[in-house]
Amino acid sequence: MMIVVDIDVMLARRKMSVAEFADAVGITPANVAVLKNGRAKAVRFTTLDAVCRVLDCQPGDVLRFVPDEETSPAAQPVSS
């Protein structure tokens, strides 16, 4: 299972810099980079709330689930 963070896409759509975004959300630019690069292990709901408020979006606009090939039903062998 993999959760992909699409903050960079939303920032580009909003024509917002990382510094502006970090300041508006109340996190450091380094933590924005951690989110953008997929290195975050967790996101607080208060941070997600601020992200969505600043970007005027829904959580599903910045977070997306991408299944692993090994665990997806399409990759499982079919028994006869």
C-alpha positions in Angstrom: 0.0 0.0 0.0 1.2 3.4 -0.8 -0.2 6.8 0.0 0.9 9.5 -2.5 0.9 13.2 -1.5 0.0 15.5 -4.3 0.7 18.8 -2.6 3.1 19.9 -5.4 0.2 19.5 -7.9 -2.1 21.6 -5.8 0.6 24.3 -5.2 1.2 24.5 -8.9 -2.6 24.9 -9.5 -2.8 27.6 -6.9 0.4 29.3 -8.1 1.7 29.2 -4.5 5.3 28.8 -3.4 6.4 26.3 -0.8 7.4 29.2 1.5 3.9 30.9 1.2 2.2 27.5 1.7 4.4 26.6 4.7 3.7 30.0 6.3 0.0 29.8 5.7 -0.3 26.2 7.1 2.0 26.8 10.0 4.7 24.2 9.2 8.3 24.6 8.2 9.3 24.5 4.5 11.4 21.4 5.5 8.2 19.6 6.6 6.5 20.6 3.4 9.4 18.9 1.5 8.9 15.8 3.6 5.3 15.7 2.6 6.0 16.4 -1.1 8.7 13.8 -1.3 6.6 11.1 0.2 8.8 10.6 3.3 6.1 11.5 5.9 5.0 8.6 8.0 2.0 10.4 9.4 0.0 13.6 9.1 -1.9 15.1 12.0 -5.5 15.9 11.3 -4.9 19.5 12.4 -2.2 19.8 9.7 -4.4 18.1 7.1 -7.2 20.5 8.0 -4.9 23.5 7.6 -3.6 22.1 4.3 -7.1 21.8 2.9 -8.2 25.2 4.2 -5.2 26.9 2.6 -5.5 25.1 -0.7 -9.3 25.2 -0.6 -9.5 21.5 -1.3 -10.6 18.1 0.1 -8.2 15.6 1.6 -8.6 13.4 -1.4 -7.2 16.2 -3.6 -3.8 16.0 -1.8 -3.8 12.3 -0.7 -4.2 9.3 -3.0 -4.0 5.6 -2.5 -1.9 3.6 -4.9 -2.0 -0.2 -4.3 1.2 -2.3 -4.4 1.2 -4.6 -7.4 1.8 -7.6 -5.2 -1.3 -6.9 -3.1 -3.7 -5.7 -5.7 -6.4 -8.2 -6.8 -5.4 -7.9 -10.4 -1.9 -9.2 -9.6 -3.1 -12.3 -7.8 -3.0 -15.5 -9.7 -6.4 -17.0 -10.5 -6.8 -20.6 -9.5 -8.9 -22.9 -11.7 
